[in-house]
Amino acid sequence: MKRIIYALAFISICSGVCLAEEKTTDQIFAEWRQTLQYGIDSEVIAVVKKLQERGDERLNTELVSVLGRSLSAEVRRVILEFFTKIKYDKGAEAAHAILANYDNEEPELLRQILLYLLEIKYEKAVDIIIKLVDSDNILLAGSAIRAVGKLGTDKAGELLLEKLRDPEMQEDRKPDIILALGDVKSQAAVDELISIVDNTDQNRLWRMYASESLGKIGNPKAIPILKKIFLEKDPLVKASATAALGYFHTEETVDILIEALKESHWKVREAACAGLSFPGAAKAVPILIYKVEKDPEQKIRMDAATALGKIGTTEAADFLRQYFLKKENSVLVREIVFYALVDGHLRGETIRAIEQVIKAESAERDKKMVDIISRKLASTESGELRSIYTLFIENPYFVLRISGIRGIAKNRYTDMRPRVEKMATDDASEIVRNEAKSALDKF
């Protein structure tokens, strides 16, 4: 008897599954609409998560309605999480209304609202958001400070400066406020930030954050104090001053950053490399070349290579190509050098250098550099890559053939379509044949 009952139950389940499988998309969405209107919270959340998994926006209007009427913090949070992901701005007014009632809402919901409003750059809520800076929940307060800073309005800067100057403001909130003043580029805060940096009795973190914000604000008035603290012994304070000076792009600051490359602490040298990564820093090329070749820290060798690529002079590009060609050099540094060449110098001599490396290293056991090249160029858009893709698809190494096919399709090199068609039927590798068939659909 039990077996009969189990069998009937199994048939019933199967029938339900079969019916579910037979439902059309329209039927499914009709059911989901009903669920959003009448379902319990857990059912509504399940529908929202399914929509998020699909990236489907067809029920966004219904979701805005749920957002405005639901009393469940979790339902509203999940909807806002979805809207944040897809950058859907039609829920802004409902989110703003919830935020206005912040005293009666859960911190996690409020934090998600801040993320959402920040993602869609909704500036109307700044007056309310600034009030959350005083929240007893430190995570919520921190989120509010960052949101005000990222929204970047003049009014936001004024409100943040008031909070920084407020003697009753909790001290643990002020470092985030200092950083946020840099994000909004508050000129009104420059004197206040300079006084923080100049006070050697002040908390080190405050001074470092104030240095960073002065750099972001970019007022030349800050340069003397940044030069002054660059001379301090504390390597982290020195590194923060170096990073801040890197924002100014003047001949004077370039000279300081060149000297910073000689500092013992790697964080200072790291900040100097970042600050020199712009076309006007040509006088730093010789020392950056030295750093790529001989700095004791691999991270600095990589950062120096990136800086050379950003500076972009003939001397810098020539060095990067020569470094890239030498297999005995660190593969990690060669990778960064290769990226710098592709991003800023993908023509003529660089094309020939890449072809030379492919020919020299694709037949070797160690193909790390070849794999790096193939991954990057398979997704690179350029009119300069026909000869390289030809080299790829003719190579015995199947990974290169796949990358060549992908690159040809991405760049719509229709003149190379016959080669891809032939590979779709004749290539020795089934994986390559399938890749070629897929690529043909993209032409």
C-alpha positions as CSV (number, residue, x, y, z in Angstrom):
1,M,0.0,0.0,0.0
2,K,2.8,2.4,0.9
3,R,4.5,1.7,-2.4
4,I,1.3,2.7,-4.2
5,I,1.0,5.9,-2.2
6,Y,4.7,6.8,-2.9
7,A,4.1,6.0,-6.6
8,L,1.1,8.2,-6.7
9,A,3.0,11.0,-4.9
10,F,5.9,10.7,-7.4
11,I,3.4,10.8,-10.3
12,S,1.8,13.9,-8.8
13,I,5.2,15.6,-8.4
14,C,6.3,14.7,-11.9
15,S,3.0,16.1,-13.2
16,G,3.6,19.3,-11.4
17,V,7.1,19.6,-12.8
18,C,5.9,18.8,-16.3
19,L,3.1,21.5,-16.0
20,A,5.7,24.0,-14.7
21,E,8.0,23.2,-17.7
22,E,5.0,23.8,-20.1
23,K,4.3,27.3,-18.7
24,T,5.1,30.1,-21.1
25,T,7.1,33.1,-20.2
26,D,4.0,35.2,-20.2
27,Q,2.3,32.8,-17.7
28,I,5.3,32.9,-15.4
29,F,5.4,36.7,-15.4
30,A,1.7,36.8,-14.8
31,E,2.2,34.6,-11.7
32,W,5.1,36.7,-10.6
33,R,3.0,39.9,-10.9
34,Q,0.3,38.3,-8.7
35,T,3.0,37.3,-6.2
36,L,4.3,40.8,-6.0
37,Q,0.8,42.1,-5.4
38,Y,-0.6,39.5,-3.0
39,G,2.2,37.2,-1.9
40,I,3.8,36.8,1.5
41,D,7.2,38.4,2.1
42,S,9.3,35.3,1.4
43,E,7.5,34.7,-1.9
44,V,8.1,38.3,-3.0
45,I,11.8,38.1,-2.1
46,A,12.1,34.9,-4.1
47,V,10.6,36.6,-7.2
48,V,12.9,39.6,-6.8
49,K,15.9,37.3,-6.6
50,K,14.9,35.4,-9.7
51,L,14.6,38.7,-11.6
52,Q,18.0,39.7,-10.3
53,E,19.6,36.5,-11.4
54,R,18.1,37.0,-14.9
55,G,18.8,40.7,-15.0
56,D,15.2,41.1,-16.1
57,E,13.6,44.5,-15.8
58,R,10.1,43.8,-17.1
59,L,8.6,44.0,-13.6
60,N,10.4,47.1,-12.4
61,T,7.2,49.2,-12.3
62,E,5.6,46.6,-10.1
63,L,8.7,46.5,-7.9
64,V,8.6,50.3,-7.4
65,S,5.0,49.9,-6.2
66,V,6.0,47.2,-3.7
67,L,8.9,49.4,-2.6
68,G,6.5,52.2,-1.8
69,R,3.9,50.1,0.1
70,S,5.7,47.2,1.8
71,L,6.4,47.3,5.5
72,S,9.0,44.6,5.3
73,A,12.6,45.9,5.6
74,E,14.0,42.8,3.9
75,V,11.6,43.1,0.9
76,R,12.5,46.7,0.4
77,R,16.2,46.0,0.9
78,V,16.2,43.2,-1.7
79,I,14.3,45.4,-4.3
80,L,16.8,48.2,-3.7
81,E,19.7,45.8,-4.1
82,F,18.3,44.8,-7.5
83,F,17.7,48.4,-8.5
84,T,21.3,49.3,-7.5
85,K,22.7,46.5,-9.5
86,I,20.9,47.6,-12.7
87,K,21.1,51.3,-12.0
88,Y,17.4,51.8,-12.2
89,D,16.5,55.3,-11.1
90,K,12.7,55.1,-11.0
91,G,12.7,53.9,-7.4
92,A,14.5,57.1,-6.2
93,E,11.4,58.9,-4.8
94,A,10.2,55.8,-2.9
95,A,13.7,55.3,-1.5
96,H,13.9,59.0,-0.6
97,A,10.6,58.7,1.3
98,I,11.9,55.7,3.2
99,L,15.1,57.5,4.1
100,A,13.1,60.5,5.4
101,N,11.7,58.1,8.0
102,Y,15.1,57.0,9.1
103,D,14.4,57.0,12.8
104,N,12.0,54.1,12.3
105,E,13.9,52.0,9.8
106,E,16.5,49.3,10.1
107,P,20.2,50.2,9.6
108,E,20.8,47.6,6.9
109,L,17.9,48.9,4.8
110,L,19.2,52.5,5.2
111,R,22.6,51.4,4.1
112,Q,21.2,49.8,1.0
113,I,19.3,53.0,0.3
114,L,22.5,55.0,0.5
115,L,24.2,52.6,-1.9
116,Y,21.3,52.9,-4.3
117,L,21.0,56.7,-4.2
118,L,24.8,57.0,-4.6
119,E,24.7,54.6,-7.6
120,I,22.1,56.7,-9.4
121,K,23.6,60.0,-8.2
122,Y,20.4,61.2,-6.5
123,E,21.5,64.6,-5.0
124,K,18.2,65.6,-3.5
125,A,18.7,63.4,-0.5
126,V,21.9,65.1,0.8
127,D,20.1,67.0,3.6
128,I,18.7,63.8,5.0
129,I,21.8,61.7,4.5
130,I,24.0,64.1,6.4
131,K,21.7,63.5,9.5
132,L,22.7,59.9,9.4
133,V,26.3,60.9,10.2
134,D,25.2,61.2,13.8
135,S,23.7,57.6,13.9
136,D,24.6,55.4,16.8
137,N,25.3,52.7,14.2
138,I,28.9,53.3,13.2
139,L,28.5,51.4,9.9
140,L,25.5,53.4,8.9
141,A,27.2,56.6,9.8
142,G,30.3,55.7,7.8
143,S,28.1,54.8,4.8
144,A,26.3,58.2,5.1
145,I,29.6,60.1,5.2
146,R,30.9,58.3,2.1
147,A,27.6,58.8,0.3
148,V,27.6,62.6,1.0
149,G,31.2,62.8,-0.2
150,K,30.6,60.8,-3.4
151,L,27.6,62.8,-4.4
152,G,30.0,65.7,-4.7
153,T,27.7,68.8,-4.4
154,D,28.9,72.2,-3.0
155,K,26.2,71.8,-0.4
156,A,27.6,68.4,0.6
157,G,31.0,70.0,1.2
158,E,29.5,72.7,3.4
159,L,27.6,70.2,5.5
160,L,30.7,68.0,5.9
161,L,32.9,70.9,7.0
162,E,30.3,71.8,9.6
163,K,30.4,68.3,10.9
164,L,34.2,68.3,11.0
165,R,34.3,71.6,13.0
166,D,31.5,70.5,15.4
167,P,33.1,69.8,18.8
168,E,30.3,67.5,19.7
169,M,30.8,65.3,16.6
170,Q,32.1,61.8,17.5
171,E,35.8,61.6,17.0
172,D,35.6,58.2,15.3
173,R,33.5,59.8,12.4
174,K,36.0,62.5,11.6
175,P,38.5,60.5,9.6
176,D,35.8,59.5,7.1
177,I,34.6,63.1,7.0
178,I,38.1,64.3,6.2
179,L,38.3,61.9,3.3
180,A,34.8,62.8,2.1
181,L,35.9,66.5,1.9
182,G,38.5,65.4,-0.6
183,D,35.9,63.5,-2.6
184,V,33.7,66.7,-2.9
185,K,36.9,68.8,-3.6
186,S,35.8,71.3,-1.0
187,Q,37.9,74.4,-1.4
188,A,36.3,75.8,1.8
189,A,37.9,73.0,3.7
190,V,41.5,73.6,2.6
191,D,42.6,75.8,5.6
192,E,41.0,73.3,8.0
193,L,42.8,70.4,6.4
194,I,46.1,72.2,6.3
195,S,45.9,72.8,10.0
196,I,45.3,69.1,10.6
197,V,48.3,68.1,8.5
198,D,50.5,70.7,10.1
199,N,49.8,69.6,13.6
200,T,52.4,66.9,14.5
201,D,50.5,66.1,17.8
202,Q,47.4,65.2,15.7
203,N,46.4,61.6,15.1
204,R,48.6,60.2,12.4
205,L,45.6,58.7,10.4
206,W,43.9,62.1,10.4
207,R,47.0,63.8,9.0
208,M,47.4,61.1,6.3
209,Y,43.7,61.4,5.3
210,A,43.9,65.2,5.3
211,S,47.0,65.0,3.0
212,E,45.1,62.8,0.6
213,S,42.1,65.1,0.6
214,L,44.3,68.2,-0.1
215,G,45.8,66.3,-3.1
216,K,42.3,65.6,-4.4
217,I,41.1,69.2,-3.9
218,G,44.2,70.4,-5.8
219,N,44.6,73.8,-4.3
220,P,48.2,74.9,-4.8
221,K,48.0,76.5,-1.4
222,A,48.5,73.0,0.1
223,I,51.9,72.3,-1.6
224,P,54.1,74.0,1.0
225,I,52.7,72.0,3.9
226,L,52.8,68.8,1.8
227,K,56.5,69.4,1.1
228,K,57.1,70.0,4.8
229,I,55.6,66.7,6.0
230,F,57.3,64.9,3.1
231,L,60.5,65.6,5.1
232,E,59.2,63.8,8.3
233,K,60.6,60.5,9.3
234,D,57.4,58.6,9.6
235,P,57.3,56.6,6.3
236,L,53.5,56.4,6.1
237,V,53.0,60.1,6.6
238,K,55.7,60.7,4.0
239,A,53.9,58.3,1.6
240,S,50.6,60.2,2.1
241,A,52.4,63.5,1.3
242,T,54.0,61.9,-1.8
243,A,50.6,60.6,-3.0
244,A,49.0,64.0,-2.4
245,L,51.8,65.9,-4.3
246,G,51.2,63.5,-7.2
247,Y,47.9,65.2,-7.9
248,F,49.4,68.6,-8.8
249,H,51.4,67.8,-12.0
250,T,53.8,70.8,-11.7
251,E,57.5,70.9,-12.4
252,E,58.2,71.4,-8.7
253,T,56.1,68.4,-7.6
254,V,57.7,66.2,-10.3
255,D,61.1,67.0,-8.9
256,I,59.9,66.0,-5.4
257,L,58.4,62.8,-6.7
258,I,61.7,61.9,-8.5
259,E,63.5,62.2,-5.2
260,A,60.8,60.2,-3.5
261,L,61.7,57.3,-5.8
262,K,65.0,57.1,-3.9
263,E,63.3,56.7,-0.5
264,S,63.9,53.4,1.5
265,H,60.3,52.7,2.3
266,W,58.5,51.0,-0.6
267,K,55.2,52.8,0.1
268,V,56.8,56.1,-0.6
269,R,58.2,54.8,-3.9
270,E,54.9,53.3,-4.8
271,A,53.1,56.7,-4.3
272,A,55.8,58.4,-6.4
273,C,55.3,56.0,-9.3
274,A,51.6,56.7,-9.2
275,G,52.1,60.5,-9.1
276,L,54.5,60.4,-12.1
277,S,52.1,58.5,-14.3
278,F,51.2,61.3,-16.6
279,P,52.6,62.7,-19.9
280,G,54.1,65.8,-18.3
281,A,56.6,63.8,-16.2
282,A,59.1,63.1,-19.0
283,K,62.1,64.1,-16.9
284,A,61.3,61.1,-14.7
285,V,61.8,58.6,-17.5
286,P,65.5,57.8,-16.7
287,I,65.0,57.0,-13.0
288,L,61.8,55.0,-13.8
289,I,63.7,52.9,-16.3
290,Y,66.3,52.3,-13.5
291,K,63.4,51.3,-11.2
292,V,62.0,48.8,-13.6
293,E,65.3,47.1,-14.0
294,K,66.7,47.3,-10.5
295,D,64.3,48.2,-7.7
296,P,64.4,45.6,-5.0
297,E,60.6,45.4,-4.8
298,Q,58.8,43.7,-7.7
299,K,55.7,45.8,-7.0
300,I,57.7,49.0,-7.6
301,R,59.2,47.6,-10.8
302,M,55.7,46.9,-12.0
303,D,54.4,50.4,-11.0
304,A,57.4,52.1,-12.6
305,A,56.6,50.2,-15.9
306,T,53.0,51.5,-15.7
307,A,54.3,55.0,-15.1
308,L,56.5,54.8,-18.2
309,G,53.6,53.7,-20.3
310,K,51.5,56.7,-19.1
311,I,54.3,59.1,-19.7
312,G,54.5,57.8,-23.2
313,T,57.7,59.4,-24.6
314,T,59.7,57.7,-27.4
315,E,62.4,56.8,-24.8
316,A,59.9,55.2,-22.5
317,A,58.2,53.2,-25.2
318,D,61.5,52.0,-26.7
319,F,62.6,50.8,-23.3
320,L,59.3,49.0,-22.6
321,R,59.5,47.2,-25.9
322,Q,63.1,46.0,-25.3
323,Y,62.2,44.9,-21.8
324,F,59.2,43.0,-23.1
325,L,61.3,41.1,-25.7
326,K,63.7,39.6,-23.1
327,K,62.3,36.3,-21.8
328,E,64.8,36.3,-18.9
329,N,63.0,39.2,-17.3
330,S,60.3,38.7,-14.7
331,V,57.1,37.5,-16.3
332,L,55.0,39.6,-13.9
333,V,56.8,42.7,-14.8
334,R,56.7,41.8,-18.5
335,E,53.0,41.4,-18.2
336,I,52.6,44.9,-16.9
337,V,55.0,46.2,-19.6
338,F,52.9,44.4,-22.2
339,Y,49.7,46.0,-20.9
340,A,51.3,49.4,-21.0
341,L,52.4,48.9,-24.6
342,V,48.9,47.7,-25.7
343,D,47.1,50.4,-23.9
344,G,49.2,53.3,-25.2
345,H,51.6,52.2,-28.0
346,L,49.8,49.5,-30.0
347,R,51.3,50.2,-33.4
348,G,54.3,49.6,-35.6
349,E,57.3,48.6,-33.5
350,T,55.0,47.3,-30.7
351,I,53.2,45.0,-33.1
352,R,56.5,43.6,-34.4
353,A,57.7,43.1,-30.8
354,I,54.6,41.1,-30.0
355,E,54.9,39.0,-33.1
356,Q,58.6,38.3,-32.2
357,V,57.6,37.1,-28.7
358,I,54.9,34.8,-30.1
359,K,57.2,33.3,-32.6
360,A,60.0,32.8,-30.0
361,E,58.0,31.5,-27.1
362,S,54.8,29.7,-28.4
363,A,56.8,26.5,-29.1
364,E,58.4,26.5,-25.7
365,R,57.2,24.5,-22.7
366,D,56.8,27.7,-20.6
367,K,54.0,29.6,-22.3
368,K,53.1,32.0,-19.5
369,M,53.8,35.2,-21.6
370,V,52.1,33.7,-24.7
371,D,49.0,33.0,-22.6
372,I,49.0,36.5,-21.2
373,I,49.3,38.0,-24.7
374,S,46.5,35.8,-26.1
375,R,44.1,36.7,-23.3
376,K,44.6,40.4,-23.7
377,L,44.6,40.6,-27.4
378,A,41.5,38.4,-27.8
379,S,39.5,41.2,-26.1
380,T,41.3,44.2,-27.5
381,E,39.6,46.5,-30.0
382,S,42.1,47.8,-32.6
383,G,42.5,48.2,-36.3
384,E,46.2,47.2,-35.9
385,L,45.9,43.5,-35.1
386,R,45.3,41.7,-38.4
387,S,48.9,40.5,-38.7
388,I,48.9,39.3,-35.1
389,Y,45.6,37.5,-35.4
390,T,46.9,35.8,-38.6
391,L,49.9,34.6,-36.6
392,F,47.6,33.3,-33.9
393,I,45.3,31.3,-36.2
394,E,48.2,29.7,-38.0
395,N,50.0,28.7,-34.8
396,P,50.0,25.0,-33.6
397,Y,49.1,26.1,-30.1
398,F,45.3,25.8,-29.9
399,V,45.0,28.5,-27.3
400,L,46.4,31.1,-29.7
401,R,44.1,29.9,-32.5
402,I,41.1,30.4,-30.2
403,S,42.3,33.9,-29.2
404,G,42.8,34.7,-32.8
405,I,39.3,33.7,-33.7
406,R,37.9,35.7,-30.8
407,G,39.9,38.8,-31.7
408,I,38.9,38.6,-35.4
409,A,35.2,38.4,-34.4
410,K,35.4,41.2,-31.8
411,N,37.1,43.5,-34.3
412,R,34.7,42.5,-37.2
413,Y,37.6,41.8,-39.5
414,T,35.2,40.6,-42.2
415,D,38.1,40.1,-44.7
416,M,39.3,37.3,-42.4
417,R,36.0,35.5,-42.3
418,P,37.0,32.9,-45.0
419,R,39.8,31.9,-42.7
420,V,37.5,31.4,-39.8
421,E,35.0,29.5,-42.0
422,K,37.7,27.1,-43.0
423,M,38.8,26.6,-39.3
424,A,35.1,25.8,-38.4
425,T,35.3,22.7,-40.6
426,D,39.0,21.8,-40.9
427,D,40.8,22.6,-37.7
428,A,42.2,19.6,-35.9
429,S,40.8,20.7,-32.6
430,E,37.1,20.3,-31.9
431,I,37.3,23.2,-29.4
432,V,38.8,25.4,-32.0
433,R,36.1,24.3,-34.6
434,N,33.3,25.2,-32.1
435,E,34.9,28.5,-31.3
436,A,35.1,29.3,-35.1
437,K,31.4,28.4,-35.6
438,S,30.4,30.6,-32.7
439,A,32.5,33.5,-34.0
440,L,30.8,33.3,-37.5
441,D,27.5,34.2,-35.8
442,K,29.1,37.4,-34.6
443,F,30.1,38.7,-38.1
